[in-house]
């Protein structure tokens, strides 16, 4: 075994000492947890005195027995006997330096260097481990099994400070076998008693080269997508080679034609001809979407193995981190836009129909527009994501345990997942549930505004204040902090009543625009300047008011949370108003650029699938990374690019065809004359110049909803944290 250690360059590691400079660094970064739990005592010294764990392990278990494999003196199983035989052969071949055996221990992770700056991971060599396939007999071979072990360097260490290192065993050994053997070894090496409740090796962290067979639902998903792909391909070929005139093509063929849908997707519409168009909403919507994806990127990176995780303690107090931590305001932006566009479009429809509103048809339209791509997304997250790619962190990086979809998928399709379950399937779809619930309530607000006008608006304003007060009361009375997670997220972040304030402000602002449509506002330069200063002050207060304060007393936090959910949409009200009436300047030129239009139309698919791309790329990480804002930006642009490409594919396969079919199956009455154009409310189809009358060609149905009231449905593109 000494020869083995020499071959692999394994030696004793020098004792680490925490010098004054390191102590000062962690004092400045509030890293007391690390210094208290790691830097001091015999346990820390024991960890550093330990040789490479693979060497310690195979020297200690050079003559492994069944007793070593089993805990609590249980009777051995056939699997235990097979594991024992494979370990015995491995030990024998190690003594003679057989190449396959050397590869097995060479793939183990090392003791992470830089623990005092937050490096707690060593992923070893994943591919080297699972590639091991040593033939013993014609019917049996020893294959590598890669797992992640978690070891606390001290009995009092927090779980987050556990050292995570790769181990490689014969695949015949279970995680329970590995856990038992490593537990006994570490207790001897570190002279500590490891709690029986602490699991060192868990089966869910283990992987082999053997791929899991496709189950029925995975096969069903692949078949459905393949059929859709074949139909889209056939219709596209027919459209391209057979149809000479786009006006004569059959509506169903056009609905599935990638050529027609791509033409509609990338069409740039000139909105200057109509003064009623709110084209600045394109930019607001797209920037909010980008902000959300960027914020999610930081969460993925923060849960990944970084060699300088301690730097996060410094970063979280930095000025730049405020733009990431407050990406949640993108949520309020979308709620605001939903309420605004619903009212702007629906009130015009009510005026033409003299107050008639087909509420059941509104609900049906909305459900059919939102659900097909969401249903496919659930299948992709649940069944396709685990099949794609490979890596030591596969399935452990991201927001969700998507296996929860097995039991909670139907709550998502019913849009009640924010209340019905604590284990949401595709958790970032919580916004869709809140938005749908607000949409169900919205027709009653519309009828009130149509019948009672300003009196109803005053009532909605009071309702908004009451809901803000409700949020404040919930936080103070129950001592709930938004940052504590768990129940507080469910009651404060996912609850519809606590998210309604921006939506209601959008409703009120939409009513203001409706009653003042066609009116020209002439403001003097001082009024414009004051408007911009007030709006920017509101937005900046939301972002920077708590700079330098990691925690707030519960009353102060309650004031901050409840007031910022009002202040943010109020700031947006001025931005939209100024851009509409010629006071936007550079802001209007940027937000109203027609280049935002294609991304706007893709934003729903991109919202649904952006976590698919981020989780996939996080799971195939093979080595620890370095955390910095620039590194996150590099990762963001690659993830964002693949998200757009993937969302384009889903758009032409699912979203556009099903929206077109829905338009054909549930046609709306066409108005006798074309009304003024307004921005479509739904983010995925964000065509800021959508006419209230249905579009003539089904391929454009993804950009316009036949039912004018349904056009005003809040954005199904809820892209947020």
N, C-alpha and C positions, 0 to 999 in steps of 0.2 A: 504494500500500500504506500510505502514511502516513495517507491519508484513512480507510482501513479501521481502522487502529489507533485513530484518533480516535473513529470511530463506536462502536466496541466498548469504549471507555474503557480502552484498553490502553496502559500506559506502563512506564517503567522502575521496577523495585522497588528501594527503598533497601536499602543493605547492612545486614544484621542484625549486631548485636554482642551478645555474651553478657556481660551485666553481672554484677556480683558477686552480686546477689540471686538471679539465675537459677542461677548456679553453686552457691550454697548450697542452693537447693531440690533440685537434682539430687544434691548430696552427701548430703542427708538421705534421699533416696528411692533411693539406690543406682543412679542412672541414669548410671553411668560409661560404659556402652556408647554412649549418645547423645552425651555430651560428647566422648568420645574419637574417635568416628567422624564426627561431624557438626560440632561446634563448634570449628573451627580449620582453618587451612590455606587454600590458594588454591582448593581444590575447592569448599568451602562458599561462599566468596565468589563463585565463578563461577556457582554455582546461583542465587544471589540476584541476580546482575547480569543474568541471562537474562530477557528479556521473556517474555510469555506464549508458551508453546511453539507454539501454533497460528500466531501471527504469525511467529515465527522460522522455522517450517517452510515456510510458503507463500511467504515472502520468499526463502528459500534455494532452494526448488525452483520458482521462478516459471517457469523454462523446463525442466521435467523431461524427462529422456531415458531411454531404455531402460537405459542404464548405471546410472542412479540406482536403478532398480527391482530389478536382479538382483545377486546376490552371486557372487563367485568367477568372474565373467565367463562364466557359463553361458549357453547359448543361450536366447533369449526364447521363451516359449510364447504361444499364442493368448490366454490369460488375461492375460499380461503386456501384450500389445498393447492389449487392451480397457481394462485399468487405466490405461495410458499415455494413451489417448484421453480417458478420463473425467477424469483429473487435469489434462490440458491444458485441457479445457473448464471445469473448476472454477477453474483459475487465471485464465482469461480472464474468467469471470463475476465473480470476486472483484474484479478491477480495475475493473469497472463497477458494483460493489456490488449485484449481483443478490441478491434476498432469499434464495433457496434456498442460494446459496453462502455468504452470511453466516451462515445457520443452521448450516451444516456446521462452520465454525470456531468459532462461538459455543458449540457444544455441547461443545467440548474442555474438559477439566479445567484448572484453574489450578495454579500452584505452591502446595502446601498451606501455609497459614499456621499457625504454631504447631508447627513441626517439633520445636522444642526441648522441647515438652511431649508429644510423641508423636503428632502429627497427620501421618500419612504418606499419607493418601488424599485425593483429590479426584475425585469421581465424575462431574463435569461434569453434562450434562443428557442422560440416557439417552433419554427420550421424544422430545426434540427431534431427536436424531440419527437414530433409526430411523424417524421419521416422514417423513424427507426422501424424496421421490419426484418427481424432476424429469424430465419427459418430454423426451427428445432427439429421437426419431423415434417413429413409430407402433409400432415393434417394440422400441424400446430406451429405457430410462429409467435415470437415475442414482439409486440408492437409498443411504441411509446405512448404514454398518456401524460399530457401536460396539465398541470394544475397550479393555482395560485395559493400559496400558504400565507397566513397572517399570524404574525408573532408580535406580542406586546413586549417591548424592551424592558418594561418594569411593571410590577403588579398594579400600580396606580395609574398607568398610562391610559389616556383616553383612547377609545376605539379608532378615532381618526388618525392617531399617531402610531398605529400598528405598522410594523415593517412587513411589506408585502414582497414576497420573493417567489420565483418560479421553482417548481420541483417537477421531476420527470421520473415516472415509475413504469413498470410493465402494465399494460392495459388490463391485464387480468386482475390487478389489485384495485379495490374500491377506494373511494375517498375516505371511508371509515377506517380501512386498513392503514392508509397513509397518516390519517389523523392520530391514530393510536400510537404508531411508531414514532412520529415526530414529537408528539407530546412527551413521551417517555424520554426521548433523547434530549429535548430542550430542558426538561426538568432537571436532568443530570448536569447539562452544560451550564445552565444559568443558576442552578441551585435555588429554584423557585418552584412553588406548587401552582400549576396552571389550573384555573377554575374549570371544572368539568363542563360548565355551560359555554365556555369559550371554544368555538369551533376553529381549529387551525386550518383544516382543509375541508372545503365544501364541494360536493359533487357538481354543483352548478358552475363552478369555476373550471371544471376539468373538460378537456377536449382531446379527441384522438383524430386520426386521419380518416376514420370511418364516418361517412356522412349519414346523417339520419335519413331514413326513407321518407319519401313524400307521403303525407297522409291524404285522405280523401279531399279535405278542404283545400290543401295546397294544390292538388291536381285540378280541382274545380276552378280555382283562381287562374291557374295557367291556361286552362281550356277556355275560360270566359274571355280573358285578355287576347288569346290567340284568335278566337272567333271574331272579336271586335277588330283586331288587326287585319284579318283576312277580308272582312267586310269593307273596312276603310280602304285597304289596298285595291280591292276590286272596283269600288266606286270611284276612286281616284283615277285608276286606269281608264275606266269608262268615260269619266269626265274629260280626261286629257285627250284621248284618241278618238272618241266617238262624237261627243257633243261639240258642235260648232258654235253654238250660241248659248251663253250662260242663262238667257231668259227662257230657253226651251227645255232645259234639263229638268228631269223629274225631281220634285222636292225631296223625296227620300234619298235619292242618289246624291243630291247636293248636300243634304244633311250629313252624310258620311264621307263626303269627298274632302280629302286632306288639302287638295288644291283650293277648293272654294273656301274652306274654313281658314286656311292660311292667308288667303287673300283678304278675308274679313278681319283676321287678327292683326295683320300688319298694315292695314289701310290707315293712312294718316288723314284725318278729317279736318278741314279748315273750319274753325269755329268763329272766325271774325265776323262772318256775315250776320250773325244773330246776336243781338245784345242781351238776350235772356240766358245765354249759355254760361254756365259756371265752370269754365275750363280750368281754373286754378286748382280744382279738386283733384285733377289728375296727379299733379305734383305732390300735393299733400298726402294723397293715398299711397303713392309709390315710395315717397320718403319714409312714411310711417312703416311700410312693409320692410324696407331695407333696414330700418332701425331695429325692428323686431328680430329679424334674422341675425343681425350683428349682436344683439343682446343675448340671444340663444347660443351663439357661438362661444361667448365667454363662459356660459354655464357648462357647455360640453368640455371646453378646455379645462375648466376648474375641476371637473370630475375625472380628468385624465391624469396619467402619471407625469408629473413635472419634476425636474431635478431641482427647481428652485421654488417649491410651493410656499416656502416661508415668505417669498417676495409678495405673495398675495396680501399678506398682512400690511405691507407697506402700500401696495397698489390700492387696496380698498379705501384707504384714507386720502388718496390722491384726488386732485381736481378733475382729472380726466375720467375717473371711475364714475363720476356723477352722470355722465352721458350714457353709461352702460346700465348702472343701477336704476336709472329713471326711464329706461326704455319702456317701462310699463305705461307711460303716458301715451304711447302709440295706441293702446287699447281705448283710452278715452277719445282719441282722435277719431277712431272708427265708429264708436258709439255716437259721437257728435255728428259725423257725416251721415250715419244711418237715419237718425231722427230728422236731420235737415232735409235730405232728399226725399224721404217718405212724404213729408208735408208739402214740399214744393210741387211735387208731381200729383199727389193724390188729391189735393184741394182743387186743382184745376179740373181733374176728372169729375169730382163731386159737383162742381159748378155746372159742367156740361150735362151731367145726368140728373141735375136738380136734387142732389142729396142721396141718390141711390148708390149703394155700395154692396157688391156681391162678396160678402165676407168669407163664406166657405170656399169660393173660387180663389180668393186671395190666398188663403191658407194652402189650398191644394197646389196652386202655382208655385208658391215658395218652397213647399216640401219637395216637389218634384224637381225643382231646380237645384236645391242644395244636396239632396240625398245620394244620387247615383255615384258621384265621385267620392263622397265620404264613405259610402259602403265599400267601394273598391279599395279605398285607402286603408280601411280597417283590415281587409284581407291582406293587403301588402305588408302592413306593419306586423300583423300577427303571424303570417305564414311565409311570405317571400323574404322579408328582411333576415330571418334566421338562416335562410338558405344561401344568401349571397355573401361572398367573401369569407375570409378566415383571418383569425388573429387572436392573440392572447386575451384581448378585452372584448371579444365579440359578445354582444348582448348585455354588457355591463356599463356601457358608456351612453349617456343620453338621459332623458327625463323619465322614461316609463319602463315598467316591466310589461311588455306588450302581451305576455301570456295572460294578463288579466282580461284581455279581450275575449277569451274563451267564455267567461261568465258574465261579462258586463257589456258586450257589444250592442245588445238591443237597447240599453239605456241611451247609448250614443245616437242610435238611429231614431229614437223617440225625442231626442234633444232635452233630456231631463237629467243628464249625467252629473250635472253640477249639484244636484240635490239627492239623487237616488242612490249613489254609491260613493264610497271613499276610494275605490280603486278604479279610477276612470280609464277607459280604453282610449288611447290617443289623447292624452290629457290636454294638449293645446287646443283641442276642439271645444273646450269649455265655453269659449266665446260664442261659438255657434249656438250653444244651448241658451245662453243669456240673450243673445240677439234674437233668437226665435221666440223666446218667451216675451220679450219686449214687443216683438212684431205681433204676437197674438193679442196683446193688450192695446196696440196702436190704433186699430180701427175705431175704438170707442173715443180715443182722443180726437181723431179726425172728425168724427160726427159732432162732437162737442164744439170743436173749432168752427165747423161749418155752420152750426145752428146758432151758437152764442158768441162767436167771435172773440172780442177782447175779454169778455167775462170768463170765457173758458180758458183763455191764455193766462189770466190772473190765477185761476184755479190750478192750472198746470204749474205755474211758478210757485205757488204755495206747496203743492205736492212735492216739487223738487227740493224745496227747503226742508220739508218734513222728512224726506228720505235721507237728506244729508244729516239732519239731526238724529235720525235713527242709527245711521252709521256711527256717529259720534257716541251715542249712548251705548251701543253694543260694545264698543272698544273700552269705554271707561268703566261701565258697570261690571263687565266680565273680565276686565284687565287683560284684554286681548291685544297683542301686538302683531302687526302685519308681518313682521320679520320672524316670528316664532314658528311658523310653519304649522303643519298638522291641522287641528281644528280651526285655528285662526284663518288659514287660507280658505277653508271651505265656507266659513261664515262671513269673511270680510272681502275676499278676493273673487270667489266664484259665485257668490250669491247675487241674484238678479236685482234685488232691492238696493243693494249697496253699490251697484254699478249703473243705476238708472239716471243719476244726475246729469252726466254729459249727454245722454240720449235725450232727456227732456229739454235741455238747453238747445240742442239741435232742433227739436220740435218747435220751440218758441222762436228761434232765429229763422227757421223755415217759414213760420207763419208771418214774421215780420217782412221777409222778402216777398211773400205772396201778396200781402195787402199793399205793398209798395212797388209791385212790379210795374215797369214802364216809367217809374218816377225817376227824375234826374236829381241827384243830390249834389248841390254846389257847396263845397266846404272851403273855407279859407285856409291858407297854408298853416296857420297856427293850430287850427282844429285838427288838420291832418297830422301835424307833428305830435300834438298831444295824444291823438288816437294811437299812433304807432308807439309812442313812449309808454302809454298805459298797457297796450297789448304786450309789448316786449317785456315790460316789468312783470306782468302776470306770468308769462311763460318762464322768464328767468327765475322768478321766485319759486316756481314749482321745481325747477332744476337745482337751484343753488342755495335755497334757504337753509338747508340742513348741512351745508358743507362743514366738515370738521367735527361732526357729531355722529358717532357710531350708534348711540342709543339716545332715546328721548324719554322723559317721563311720560306715562301713559296719557295724561291729559294733553300734553303738548303734541304727542304723536297723533292723538285723535283729532285735534284741531288741524294739524298739517294734512292728514289723509283726507278728511272730509272737505276741507276748503280747497285743496289742490284739485280735487275732482270737479270743482266748480270753476276754479280760476283758469285751468287749462283750456276747456272749451270756450270760455269767454274770450280768452286771447285769440283763439282761432276765429271767433265771430268777426273780429275786426279785420283779420287777415283776409278772410273771404270777402267781406264787405268792401274793403279797400281795393282789392283786385277786381271786383265786379264793376266798380264805379270810377276806375281810372286813377286811383290813388295808391296803387301797388308798386309802381316804379320797377326797380330791378327784381323785387320779390315776385311780382306778377309775371315778368318776362321769363323768369326761371320756372315758376310753378305751372305756368300755362303753356310751356313748350309742348308742341305736338309730339315730341319724341317720347313723352311719358305714356302715350296711348297704348302701344303694344304691350308694355309691361303691365299696365293697368288691367288689360283684358286677361292677362295670364295670372294675375295676382291670387285668385282663389285657388287654382291648382298649386301654385307655388306655396301658398300658405299651408295647404293640406300636406304637401310632401316635403317641405324644407327640412323637417325633423327626420324624415326618412334618410335624406342624404347626409345630414350631420351625424346621425347615429351610426350610419353605415361607415362613414369615413373615420369616426372615432373608434369604432370596433375593430378596424383593421390596423390600428396602430401597433407596431411591433417593438418600439423602443420608447423610452421616456423622452419627453420633449422639454423645451425651454419656454417658460412663460414670459411674454412681454407683449405690449400693445401691438408692436409691429408684427410679431409672429402670429398674433391672432388675426390681424388684418390680412396677412398672406393666406391663412387658412380660410378666412371668411370669403375672399374673392373666389377661391376655387370651389368652395361649397355653394356659394351663390350662383356661380356660373353653371354648375351641374344641376342645381335646383331649377334654374330657368329652362335648361335643356329638357330635363325630365318632366317639368310641368307642361312644356310645349307638347311633348308626346302624349301626356294624359289629356291635354286639352283637345287635341284632334281625335284621340281615341274614344274619349268618354264625355267630357264636358260639353263640347260643341255639338256632337251628334245628338245627345240626349236632350239638350236644350232646344235644338231644332225640332226634334220629334215632339217634345212637349208643346211647342208652339203650334204644331200641326194638329195634335190631338185635342188641345184645349184652346181653340181660337177665340179671340176676343172680338167684340164688335168694333168695327173701324169707325172712327169719327168722320162726319161728313166733310170736314175741312181739316187741314193739317194745322195743328197748333204750334206754338213756338217750341223750339227745342230746349231741352234742359239736360243736365248731366244725369247720367244713369247712376242710381245709388249703389249698385252692387259692384263691389271692388273687382271681382274677377272680370267683369265685363265693362269695366270702367270706361265707358265711352262718354266723355263729358259732353258730347253733343247729341245724345240720343233723342230721337223724336218720340213724342208721346204716342204717336200712332205706330202700329207695328211696322216692322221693316218688311219689305216685299219678299226678300229672299230668305229662306229658312236658314241658310248658312250664316246669316247675320243674327240669328235668333240668340246666339250667345251674347250678343251685345245689346239686344233689346228684348224686353219681355212683352208679349202681345197685350196682356192686360195692363193698362196704364197704371192701375193701382199697384199691381204686382211689380211693375218697374220700380216703384218707389220703395220696394222692400229693402230693408237695411242690408248692407253689404254682407254677402255671404263670405266675403274675404276677411274673416277675422284673423288678422295676423298679429299675434301678440304673445306676450310672455304669460 
